[in-house]
């Protein structure tokens, strides 16, 4: 059997965080469940993956006791095995995928629930770029702005070269077995250092592939981000109906 060609593709969406930076005072819902363009944000994210035929299944990791997606009939597998950190949630999600029938040689695309503007075309581009890669890779966006380093007192300490700088995005695509080993090692060494899946793989001495994403594939984090996401999603909807 040709493992490279027969490998399946799964999506894993950690959705156990509270998103406290984006919540307004007194707001009860995590940001991924707030309404954007008429739907909970995470439903737009799930719709993008539903538009990619090569994705065999989408598994969403939620906090224990969180039944939001089940109540809303979300088209995905839901496992309430969220951990205290994103890395732990992803690691638990990988185990859930294996229990569901995934193999170590299968691919997993880990994606932020709050990157609700990702498109099926971007997901397909990542799959195509990483299909024959020995490591895997991630969507990323070349840094467009001048990068400043702070001196610790809100003053500029240095201007850094930006020619080789990229903003990491998601999905991030790796073999399930490789990512599991990378997360195990990274969590054992320093859980706080695991800022994304790529950083865990990099700690093994590997170099993930950078695949151009797009400026609109940002993580909705701050209140002003919601207004932009709303505008983009409504614009896409209007464009699709004309």
C-alpha positions as CSV (number, residue, x, y, z in Angstrom):
1,X,0.0,0.0,0.0
2,X,1.3,3.5,-0.9
3,X,0.9,5.2,2.5
4,X,1.5,8.7,1.0
5,X,-1.3,8.4,-1.5
6,X,-3.7,6.4,0.7
7,X,-3.3,8.7,3.7
8,X,-6.5,10.3,4.8
9,X,-7.1,13.9,5.9
10,X,-8.8,15.0,9.1
11,X,-9.4,18.4,10.6
12,X,-9.1,19.1,14.4
13,X,-10.5,22.3,15.8
14,X,-9.6,23.1,19.4
15,X,-12.6,25.0,20.8
16,X,-12.2,24.8,24.5
17,X,-10.9,28.3,25.2
18,X,-12.8,31.2,26.7
19,X,-11.5,33.9,24.4
20,X,-11.6,36.3,27.3
21,X,-9.8,39.1,25.4
22,X,-12.6,39.4,22.9
23,X,-15.5,39.1,25.3
24,X,-17.3,42.3,26.3
25,X,-17.7,42.9,30.1
26,X,-20.5,40.6,31.4
27,X,-20.6,38.5,28.2
28,X,-21.3,34.8,29.0
29,X,-20.3,33.1,25.7
30,X,-16.8,32.2,24.6
31,X,-15.9,34.3,21.5
32,X,-16.1,31.3,19.1
33,X,-19.8,31.0,19.9
34,X,-20.6,34.7,19.4
35,X,-22.8,35.5,16.4
36,X,-21.0,36.8,13.3
37,X,-23.0,37.5,10.1
38,X,-26.0,35.6,11.5
39,X,-24.3,32.5,12.8
40,X,-22.0,31.5,15.7
41,X,-18.4,32.2,14.6
42,X,-17.4,28.5,14.7
43,X,-20.1,27.5,12.3
44,X,-18.5,29.6,9.6
45,X,-15.2,27.8,10.4
46,X,-16.9,24.4,10.1
47,X,-18.6,25.5,6.8
48,X,-15.2,26.1,5.2
49,X,-14.0,22.6,6.1
50,X,-17.3,21.1,4.9
51,X,-16.4,22.6,1.5
52,X,-13.3,20.5,1.2
53,X,-14.1,17.0,-0.1
54,X,-10.7,15.6,0.9
55,X,-11.4,16.2,4.6
56,X,-12.7,12.8,5.9
57,X,-14.0,14.1,9.2
58,X,-13.8,17.2,11.4
59,X,-13.4,16.8,15.1
60,X,-14.0,19.7,17.5
61,X,-12.5,19.6,21.0
62,X,-14.6,21.4,23.5
63,X,-14.4,21.9,27.3
64,X,-16.0,19.2,29.5
65,X,-19.7,19.7,29.7
66,X,-19.9,22.1,26.7
67,X,-22.9,21.0,24.6
68,X,-23.2,24.1,22.4
69,X,-22.3,22.4,19.1
70,X,-24.5,19.4,19.8
71,X,-27.5,21.7,20.6
72,X,-26.8,23.6,17.3
73,X,-26.6,20.4,15.2
74,X,-23.0,21.2,14.1
75,X,-21.8,18.9,11.2
76,X,-18.8,17.5,13.0
77,X,-17.6,15.1,15.6
78,X,-17.5,16.7,19.1
79,X,-15.4,15.5,22.0
80,X,-15.4,17.2,25.4
81,X,-11.8,16.4,26.1
82,X,-10.5,20.0,26.2
83,X,-7.4,20.5,28.4
84,X,-6.0,23.4,30.3
85,X,-4.1,24.7,27.3
86,X,-4.5,24.6,23.5
87,X,-1.6,22.1,23.2
88,X,-3.3,19.7,25.7
89,X,-6.6,20.1,23.8
90,X,-5.0,19.2,20.5
91,X,-3.1,16.3,22.1
92,X,-6.4,14.9,23.5
93,X,-8.0,15.5,20.1
94,X,-5.4,13.5,18.3
95,X,-6.1,10.6,20.7
96,X,-9.8,11.0,19.9
97,X,-9.1,10.8,16.2
98,X,-7.2,7.6,16.6
99,X,-10.0,6.2,18.6
100,X,-12.3,7.2,15.7
101,X,-10.2,5.1,13.3
102,X,-7.5,7.5,12.1
103,X,-3.9,6.2,11.7
104,X,-0.6,7.7,12.6
105,X,0.2,8.2,8.9
106,X,-2.9,10.1,8.3
107,X,-2.8,13.9,8.0
108,X,-4.5,16.2,10.5
109,X,-5.2,19.9,9.8
110,X,-5.4,21.8,13.1
111,X,-7.3,25.0,12.9
112,X,-8.3,27.9,15.2
113,X,-12.0,28.0,15.7
114,X,-11.7,31.8,15.6
115,X,-10.2,31.9,12.2
116,X,-13.7,32.0,10.7
117,X,-12.6,33.6,7.4
118,X,-10.5,30.7,6.1
119,X,-11.7,29.5,2.7
120,X,-11.9,26.0,1.2
121,X,-9.5,27.1,-1.5
122,X,-6.9,28.0,1.2
123,X,-7.4,24.7,2.9
124,X,-7.0,22.9,-0.5
125,X,-3.8,24.8,-1.2
126,X,-2.3,23.7,2.1
127,X,-3.2,20.1,1.4
128,X,-1.7,20.2,-2.1
129,X,1.5,21.9,-0.9
130,X,2.1,19.4,1.9
131,X,0.9,16.2,0.2
132,X,4.4,15.0,-0.6
133,X,6.3,16.9,2.2
134,X,8.2,14.8,4.7
135,X,7.3,17.2,7.6
136,X,4.1,19.1,6.8
137,X,3.4,22.8,7.0
138,X,1.1,25.7,7.8
139,X,-0.6,28.6,6.2
140,X,1.2,31.8,6.9
141,X,1.3,35.4,5.7
142,X,4.4,37.4,4.9
143,X,4.8,40.2,7.4
144,X,3.7,43.4,5.5
145,X,4.6,46.0,8.1
146,X,7.8,47.3,9.6
147,X,8.6,45.3,12.7
148,X,9.7,47.1,15.9
149,X,11.2,45.7,19.0
150,X,10.2,47.3,22.3
151,X,12.6,48.2,25.1
152,X,10.2,47.2,27.8
153,X,9.0,50.8,28.4
154,X,6.8,51.3,25.3
155,X,9.7,52.7,23.3
156,X,11.5,51.4,20.2
157,X,14.6,49.4,20.9
158,X,15.3,48.3,17.4
159,X,13.8,47.9,13.9
160,X,13.9,44.3,12.8
161,X,14.3,43.1,9.2
162,X,11.0,41.7,7.9
163,X,12.1,40.1,4.6
164,X,12.1,36.6,6.2
165,X,9.3,37.1,8.7
166,X,5.9,35.4,8.4
167,X,2.8,35.5,10.5
168,X,1.8,32.0,11.4
169,X,-1.8,31.1,10.6
170,X,-3.9,27.9,10.6
171,X,-4.6,25.3,9.4
172,X,-1.3,23.6,10.3
173,X,-1.0,20.2,8.7
174,X,1.1,17.3,10.0
175,X,0.9,13.5,10.2
176,X,-1.0,12.5,13.3
177,X,1.8,10.3,14.7
178,X,4.4,13.0,14.2
179,X,2.4,15.7,15.8
180,X,1.5,13.5,18.7
181,X,5.1,12.8,19.4
182,X,6.0,16.5,19.0
183,X,3.4,17.6,21.4
184,X,4.3,14.9,24.0
185,X,7.9,16.1,23.9
186,X,7.1,19.8,24.0
187,X,4.6,19.5,26.8
188,X,7.1,17.5,28.8
189,X,9.8,20.1,28.3
190,X,7.9,23.4,28.6
191,X,4.2,23.5,28.1
192,X,4.2,27.3,27.9
193,X,6.6,27.2,24.9
194,X,4.0,25.4,22.7
195,X,2.4,28.4,21.0
196,X,1.2,26.4,18.0
197,X,1.6,22.9,16.4
198,X,4.4,24.1,14.2
199,X,6.5,25.2,17.2
200,X,6.2,21.7,18.7
201,X,7.3,20.1,15.4
202,X,10.2,22.6,15.1
203,X,11.4,21.6,18.6
204,X,12.1,18.2,17.1
205,X,14.6,19.8,14.7
206,X,12.2,19.7,11.7
207,X,11.3,22.6,9.4
208,X,7.6,22.8,8.4
209,X,6.7,24.3,5.0
210,X,5.3,27.8,4.9
211,X,2.3,28.0,2.5
212,X,1.0,31.4,1.6
213,X,-2.4,32.1,3.3
214,X,-3.9,35.5,3.2
215,X,-4.4,38.7,5.2
216,X,-8.0,37.9,5.8
217,X,-7.2,34.6,7.5
218,X,-6.7,36.4,10.8
219,X,-7.7,35.1,14.2
220,X,-10.8,37.1,15.5
221,X,-9.5,38.3,18.8
222,X,-10.4,41.9,19.6
223,X,-13.7,43.7,19.4
224,X,-12.9,45.5,16.2
225,X,-12.1,42.1,14.6
226,X,-15.7,41.1,14.8
227,X,-16.9,44.1,12.7
228,X,-14.4,43.3,10.0
229,X,-15.3,39.6,10.0
230,X,-19.0,40.5,9.8
231,X,-18.3,42.7,6.8
232,X,-16.2,40.1,5.0
233,X,-18.7,37.3,5.5
234,X,-21.7,39.3,4.5
235,X,-19.8,40.5,1.4
236,X,-19.0,36.9,0.4
237,X,-22.6,35.9,0.9
238,X,-23.8,38.7,-1.3
239,X,-21.2,37.8,-3.9
240,X,-22.2,34.2,-4.0
241,X,-25.9,35.1,-4.5
242,X,-25.3,37.4,-7.5
